């Protein structure tokens, strides 16, 4: 049986990728660790982790992800950044905790944005109502 160190292989390595041999020939490697259910599960997990991060990152974190490939990781109450392609199965509990925290932040940002837009809309409506009253008073409405 082929023994694989599941815990310490970066999740991204389970995904298919274009590889280059020592002689310079490139090829598409579909399942680098074999074509089994376990490998497909980890490939799917890698995709889902990246998708979850990309949907929850703040503007600053997203910019850092785009430029450096790093995502936040909250470990023992401390926020750090790590390259997405270095995350392993061993990091999964920390990834899950981080995603929960990022989701809370994301909801807070959305709520604040909705409140800001509502306040702007209310201000615009007040200005329009004042203008209508002024026009009615002048008999132009």
N, C-alpha and C positions, 0 to 999 in steps of 0.2 A: 504494500500500500504506500502511496506517495504521501509523505508527511509534509504538510504545509504549515508554516508558522502564521496562522490566521491573525493573531493579535497584533503583530508588528509590521505587517505589510501595509503600506499606504493604500487606502481604499481606491484611490484613482488608478492604481496599478492593475486592478481587476477589470477595468474597462478596456475595450479594444483600442488599439492605438497603432500609429504608424511607427515601426521600429526600424533602426538602421543596424545592419550587421557590421562586423569589424572590417569587412572588405568594401563597405560603402553602399551595398545594395539595400534598398528600403523595401519594406513589405508591410502589409496590413496583418496584424496579429489579433485575431478575434478574441480568444480566451487564453491569455498568457499562462494561467494556472490550471488549465483544463476546462472541459466543457461539461460541467456538472451543475446540479441545482444549487449547491453551496456557492460556487463561483458566480452564477447568475444572480443569486441573492445579494452578494457583496457588490456586484456591478450595479445593481439596482439601488442599493443603499448609497453608493457613491454618488449616483445621479441625484437621488432624492436629497441628500445632504447639501449638495451644491445648489439645487433649486430652492431649498428652504432658506439657505443663507441669502441668496440673491434677492428673495422676496421680502426679507426682513431687515436688511441693512439700512442704516441711516445714510444720508448723502455722503458724509465724511468716510464712513466705513466702506461704502460702495466704491468711492473713488480709490481708496487704498486697495480694495480687492481688484479693481480694474488695472491699477498701475503695478502693484507688487504681488498680486495673487494671494494676499493675506486676508484672513477673516478673524473676527474677535473670538476669543475663547476665555470663558470666565472659570477660573480654577481657584478653589479655596477663597472665593470672594475677591480675587484680583483679576482684573481684565487685562489680558495680553492679546497679542495677535500672532497667528501662526499661518504659514502657507497652507492653503487648502489641500495641496497635493501631498502634504506630510501627515494629514490626519489618518489615524489607523483605527482599527476596531477597538483597541484598548482605550481610545479617546471617546468612545461613544457615550458613556455616561456624562462626561463633561460637555460634549457637543449638545446632548439633549437639554442639560441645564442651561446652557448658553442660548439655545433656541427659544426656550421658555422666556428667558429674560429679554431677548431681542423682540419676541412677540409682544410682550408687555410694553416695551418702549415704542414699538411700531403702532400699537393701538393708542397709546398716549399721544404720539405725534399726529395721528389721524384725527383724534378727538380735538386736539388743540387747533389743527388746521380747520376743522369744521366750525369750531367756535369763532375763530378769526374771521372766516368767511361769513358766518351769520352776523357778526358784529358789523362787518363792512356793508352787508346787505341792509341791515337795519339803519345804518347811517345814511345810505343812499335813499332809502325809502323816506326817511325823515326829511331829507333835503328836497326830494320831489314833492312831498306833501306840503312843505312850506312854500314851495314855488306855486303849487296849485292854489293854495289859499291866497297867495299874493295876487295871482291872476284872476281869481274869483272876485277879490276885493276891487280890482281894477275893471272888472266886467269883461275880461278877455277870455274867460273859461266857459 
